[in-house]
Amino acid sequence: MADYIDRIANYEEIFWVNPGCIPAEDEPEDTEKIVDIDDAEARLLRFAPFIERMFPEVKDGIIESPLAEVTSAAGLTGLADADVSGRLFVKQDSHLPISGSIKARGGIYEVLKLAEKLAVEAGHLKWDPQTGEHDNYAKLGDPEMKEFFSRYKVAVGSTGNLGLSIGIISAAIGFEVTVHMSADARQWKKDMLRSKGVTVVEYPDDYEAAVAQGRREAEADPACHFVDDENSLDLFAGYSVAGRRLKRQLSELGVTVDKDHRMYVYLPCGVGGAPGGVTYGIRDEFGEGAYCFFAEPTHAPCMALGLISGKLSDIAVGDIGIDGKTEADGLAVGRPSGLVAKAMQTRLAGCFTVEDEKLYPYLTALKDASGIFIEPSACAAFEGLKYICGGEFIPQPDENSIHVIWATGGNMVPEEEKTAYYERGKK
Ligand SMILES: *Cc1c(COP(=O)(O)O)cnc(C)c1O
């Protein structure tokens, strides 16, 4: 352990296999559920007519992303000989509708759940959890409902993409919404939010400071709901639905996952909520044969540090002298979610870290190989192939295996920035 921590403190890249991971098939029957995935999925279905009304571009009102198979070109694998055992897929949460990142899963889900609760309590919406009977949720888009929701506030602290998701959906519903952003958030994200009527407050400090301030302000106001990226079970539930959605997509392609057809999933990690929820959902849905790994920047490896040290959220990267500064803005987090770190102790197969400079060549290689653009943060996932296909994890992948790169964001990035990232990766 000390060896890993020393290397993390020196900004060195690491690959760590979690000795505490319990294979999904060995998880005791009575393991307490963290969230109810069925409940979350049913809620998203109830809201589908509303989503379709407000965002006609969302097919059937279901916010889901494509799964693309890509060639394992040398530049994508991090391996000199490009030798990926099995098939390589990219799960394009970068192209999730509405907000173009993985935050469109958890962030939008939490705000919808809040709207449902407020509307049901006030008698404006019928939903009987016992019988399952409910109104058509499209009515929540009526002008009277927008007026009703405008009496309530939503606030969030964010490195960017969570703010985009919460801001866009809250504004569509009618909530008065404030996004507290850290200084490292990209300017275009702030501009886009302001253009949609969202209040953006900027902080010179890091993400943790933005969250803390947002939380303090929200707590002082009973009409305000604070989306708590570090502790929210609603966010986690929204992300967890991804497991069954992925399973359906793989089934449509005729791909099964079991002990002889293993799946390795690579997830970029910031505070942990998004990759943690997805990991939870994947284990629940696939069970045996599915292994999830988190990818973090060498300058902000908060989850790796929390898990390896065993201190979970009681340690931050600053405690071992790391600066937390990374160009992977979606991953620029110094302290992991305690909720997620605890849940991952027995569920996560492992973690690895990546130097910032490697993100751009992956970005460019993916664009060249498949035409798909993803943002630098999302590119961290590719680095895992090097370790898994290089034999550093047991069971090793073989020709029956699949690898899923979870591409967590990118589609909303303005064209000039996309081009600049691409050019940088070409060099
Ligand atoms: C937020 C984000 C992540 C990580 O999600 P966390 O919940 O913070 O761990 C990864 N990639 C991108 C692009 C993100 O915006």
Ligand as a Chemical Component Dictionary entry (heavy atoms), coordinates in Angstrom:
data_LIG
# 
_chem_comp.id                   LIG 
_chem_comp.type                 NON-POLYMER 
_chem_comp.pdbx_formal_charge   0 
_chem_comp.three_letter_code    LIG 
# 
loop_
_chem_comp_atom.comp_id 
_chem_comp_atom.atom_id 
_chem_comp_atom.alt_atom_id 
_chem_comp_atom.type_symbol 
_chem_comp_atom.charge 
_chem_comp_atom.model_Cartn_x 
_chem_comp_atom.model_Cartn_y 
_chem_comp_atom.model_Cartn_z 
_chem_comp_atom.pdbx_ordinal 
LIG C1 C1 C 0 -18.540 14.144 -14.078 1  
LIG C2 C2 C 0 -17.738 13.499 -15.108 2  
LIG C3 C3 C 0 -17.069 12.307 -14.854 3  
LIG C4 C4 C 0 -17.013 11.616 -13.515 4  
LIG O1 O1 O 0 -18.206 11.593 -12.768 5  
LIG P1 P1 P 0 -18.128 11.698 -11.179 6  
LIG O2 O2 O 0 -19.511 11.468 -10.726 7  
LIG O3 O3 O 0 -17.643 13.065 -10.853 8  
LIG O4 O4 O 0 -17.164 10.670 -10.736 9  
LIG C5 C5 C 0 -16.348 11.744 -15.884 10 
LIG N1 N1 N 0 -16.284 12.335 -17.089 11 
LIG C6 C6 C 0 -16.924 13.487 -17.374 12 
LIG C7 C7 C 0 -16.802 14.070 -18.741 13 
LIG C8 C8 C 0 -17.664 14.099 -16.389 14 
LIG O5 O5 O 0 -18.289 15.235 -16.662 15 
# 
loop_
_chem_comp_bond.comp_id 
_chem_comp_bond.atom_id_1 
_chem_comp_bond.atom_id_2 
_chem_comp_bond.value_order 
_chem_comp_bond.pdbx_ordinal 
LIG C1 C2 SING 1  
LIG C2 C3 SING 2  
LIG C2 C8 DOUB 3  
LIG C3 C4 SING 4  
LIG C3 C5 DOUB 5  
LIG C4 O1 SING 6  
LIG O1 P1 SING 7  
LIG P1 O2 DOUB 8  
LIG P1 O3 SING 9  
LIG P1 O4 SING 10 
LIG C5 N1 SING 11 
LIG N1 C6 DOUB 12 
LIG C6 C7 SING 13 
LIG C6 C8 SING 14 
LIG C8 O5 SING 15 
# 
